[in-house]
Amino acid sequence: MDFMTSKTRENLMRAFAGESQARNRYTFAQAQLIAQKQFMLADLFRFTADQEKEHARIFYDHLKQNGAGDTQIQAAFPVDEDSCDAVCLLESAAAHERKESCEIYPAFAQAARDEGFAQIAQDFENIAAIENTHGKRFERMAQLLKSGELFAGGESTQWICLNCGYILEGTQVPQNCPVCHGEQGYYIRLDMADWGLYR
């Protein structure tokens, strides 16, 4: 099929636009969370925003390589509420990620495969799987925050301060790190810190 008349061309531009605006939304969320002294959650949004930028690049490269030129699209993109607190930001992000991973990108992958663009279809499928991971991570953090377990747990747990790297064991984290004196919002369970270790 001719790329210039394909649905895949439009879908790539929609995906590029969607990933670009997701990166910006997550950067805005990061700033809100810093203001709320939720530094670890702010870092999670920054980390995810960087991955969304890379997804946008992958889609943009496909557009360039296929000579897409100016591509008109019509699409709906989400806007978060002004009064969103940390839970709201996390739940909203999780919902957006679920929609991409379960609905949007699988449909885009199928269209690309049907039109003979196998590599593009594979990239849509791979990125859908990544977005699924993003959604689960945002959901988990929202659950912990709502249940009061983001910085406390029923049993002894290892925690790491993302500001200085101090690791402590206990049922909850202190208001301030005993080493760097960073605020509680820098702490995360050590077994959940993988995303933070690759900054």
N, C-alpha and C positions, 0 to 999 in steps of 0.2 A: 504494500500500500504506500502511496505517496505521503510522506511525513507532513507536508504542508496542508493537506486536506484531512489529516487524521484527527481522531478524537484524542489520541495520545499527546499530540502537540498541545492542545488545550489543557489536558490533564497535567502535563508537566508544568505549564505556566501556573495553573491553579496551585499545584503542590509547591512550586517555588515561592509564590506569593504567600501561601499558608505558613510555610516554614519560616519565611522572613518575618512575618507579623508575629508568629509564635515567639521567635527570638526576642523581638522587642517587648512583647507582653511579659515575658519572663524577666527581662532586664528591669522593666518597670516594677514587677513584683519584688525583685531583689531589693530595689531601693526602698519599697514600702516595708519590707521585713527588716532591713537594717534599722529603719526608724523605729520599729517595734522591738528592737534588740533581740531579734530572732536570727542571729548570725549564721548558725548552721543551716537553717532553712533558706536564708538568703543565698548561701553558698550553693545549696542544692539547685536553686533556680538559675544561678549563674552557670553552673556546670551543665545543666540541661540546655540553657540558651546557646552555649557553645556548640553542643551537638546539633541543635536545630539549624545553626548556621552552616554546619557541614552538610546536613541534609539538603539545605537550599542550594549549596554549591553543586552537589551531585545532580540535582534536577536541572540547574542552570547549565551545567556542562553538557547535558544531553540536548538541551535546546540549542546551544551554540554549535555543537558538533553536527547537528542536523539542519543548520541554517534557518532557524525558526523566524528570524526577523521580528518585526512587531507582531505581537500576538494578543488579540483581544480576548478577554474572558469575562464572564459574569459569575460571581461567586459570593457566598455569604461568609463573613469572618466574625468570630466572637469578640465581644467587648465586655470586659469585666466591670463590675460595679465599682464606683468610687470608694464606697465604704467597706470594701472587702478586708476582713481581718485575715490572719494567717490561715485559719481553717478554710475560710471561703476561697482564698487564693489556691490552696492545695487541692480542694475538691473541684474547683473550676478547671484547673490544669489537668487533673486526672480525667475529667469528663471529656475535655478536648482531645487528650491523647487516646482515650478509648475510641472515640468516634473516628479518628484517623486510622487507628490500628485495626478496628473491627469492620468499618464500613467504607470509608473513603479510599484508602490505599488498596485494599483487596479488589475493589471495583475498578480502580485505575490499572491495577496489574492485569486483571482479566481483559480489559479493553486493549491494553498494549499487546498481550499475548495473541488475542484474536486478530489484531492488525499486523502481526508479524514482527513485533519489536521485543524479542525475547529478553535481551539484556535490560531494557527499560522495565519490563515486567518483573524481572528478578530484583532489580533495585527497589521497586515499589514494595515487593514482598519483604525484602530484608529490612527496609526502613519501617514497615508496618510492625515487624517484630520488635524493633528497637522502641518504637512509640508505645508498644504494649508494656515494655519494661519501665519506661518513663511513667506511664499511668499507674502501674502497680506501686512504684516507689512513692509517688505523690499521695496515693490512697493510703498507704501504710503510715506515712508521716501524719496525715490528717487524722487517722484513727488514734494514733498515739497521743496527739495533741488534745483531741476531744476527750479521751479517757483519762487525761492527766498523767500519762505514762511516758511522755516525751523525755522527761528528765528524771523519772522515778520508775521503779518496778517492784514487784512483790518479792523477787529473789535477787540475790547478789549478782551483779552484772559488771562487766568491764566497760568503762566509758573512756572516750578520748576527747581531749580538748583540741579542737581543730585550729585554735590560735597558736598554741605552743607545742602540741603533741603529747602533753602529759596524760598518762593512763592511770586511772584509779579503779578500784573495785569497791562496789557497795550497792545498796538498794536505791540510792538517788545521788545526784550530783550536787555539789555545793553551789551557793549563790554566786561565788566567784572562784575561779581556779586558784588553788594554793600556790601555783608556780608563777603564772603570768598575770594573775589577778583579773583575767578576762571574765566577762559576764557568763552566766549560766547558759545563755543562748549559743555558746560555742561548742557545747558538748553534744556528742552523739554516741550511741552504743557502738562499741568497737566492731562488732560483727556486722554492722550496717554502714560502716565508714568507707567501704571500697570506693565509692564514687568520689569521696573527698580526698582520697590518697593520690589521685591522678590529676591534680590541679597544676 
